[in-house]
């Protein structure tokens, strides 16, 4: 393909993405998925996402303050992909590591889940003014 056709296609893709973004920003849509592990419906997109009481900076500070690197763990550098639900009361529940079974968890994974289980209450997410359980995906870099 020549460069002019490629440039035209790229501009069309950017325009359609921008148009989709504008439509979605004015339309409040909440999406749910059935979580077969939890055997319940959870929201993945909501009007108002759950918030840690002291914001993102507070969340990182809480994690940093409470995370204790396990002494018996070999050096670990990377991400821990935490997945959890903030329920309609703001409680953090059902924490797990993405794509890992309990048998596959490292000491670092277990420590991250321990910290997650000790989190204070969040501000619950909402859909159409109603508080709902929301699944959160949070990659933590160590």
N, C-alpha and C positions, 0 to 999 in steps of 0.2 A: 504494500500500500504506500502511496506517496504521503509526504509529510502534511500536505494540506488536508487530506481526508482524515488522517490521524488526529490532527489538531481539531477539526470539526467534531469528530466523535468524542474527544475529551471535553470539549466545550458543552456538548449535549449532555454528557454524563454529569458534569458539574452543575449545569442548569437544572436537570431533573432532580439531583440530590438537594439542591437549594430549595426548589419548589416543594419537594416532599417535606423538607425541614419546616418550611413556612406553614404548610398545611397542618403538620403535627403539632407545631407550637401553639396553634390556636384551637386545636381540637384536643380535648382531654380524653385520652384513651387509657384504660387500665387493662393490662393483660394478665391472665392467670395461666398456670400450668399445673397439671396433676403431678405431684411428686410421688413416684411409686415407692420410694424408700420410706417416706413419711406417711404415705397413704392418705394424703390430703391435698387440697388445692392451696397453692400459694401464689401470691402476686409477684410478678417480675418487673412490671412497669406500673407506676402509679402516678397520680397527680402530684403528690408530695411524698418524696422518699423519706424513710426514717433518718433521724439525725442523732448523732451522739450528743449528749447534753452540752458539751463544751466544743462542739464542732470538730472538723477534721484534725486540727492541730491538737486538740484535747484528746482525741482518739489515739493519735500517734504517741502522745506523751504518756497516756495510760498504759499502752502496750509496752513502751520502752521502760517505764518505771517498774512494771510487774513481771516482765519477761526475765527469766534467769536461765542463762545458757547452761545446759546440762554438762556437768563435769566429765561424764563418761562418753560424751558424743564426740566423734571425730569432727574435725573442722568442717563447717558447713557454710557455704556461701551461695545464696540463690533466693528463690521465692518459696513461700509457703502459701498455697492457694486456699485460703479459708472460705468456707461457704457456711452460712447460717441464716436463721430466720429471726427477724425482729417481729414479734407477735403484736397483736392489736393492743396490748398493754405496755408495749415497749421493752418486753423482756427478750433477751438473746437466748434462743433455743436451737436445738438440733445442729450444733456445730460439727463440722467434719472437714476433712481435707479433700479437695477435689480429686477424683479418680484414684483414691487410695482406700484400701480396706483397712480395718483395724490392725490386721496382721502385718501390713506394710508400713505402719507408722514408725518414724524415727523418734528418737528422744526429743529432738527439736520440734517435730510435729506435735508430740504429746504435750510439750510445754506450751506451745502456741494455743492448743485447745484448752489447756488449763486456764490460761489467761483469759481466753474468750469466755469460758464458763463463769468467770468471776467479774465480768463486766457489769457496771451499773446499768440501770434502766435507760433506754433511749427514748427519744420522742418518736412515737409510733408513726408509721407511714399512713397515708390516707388515699382513698379513692372516692371521688364524688362526695367529699366531706365525711366519709365513714372510715374509721380506723380499721386497717386490714393487716394480716400477716404478709411480710415482704421478704423474699429471698435476697440475700446480699452476697455478692462475690467480692472478696477483699484479698488481693495478692499482697502479702507482706514480704518486703525485701529485707534480708538479713545480711 
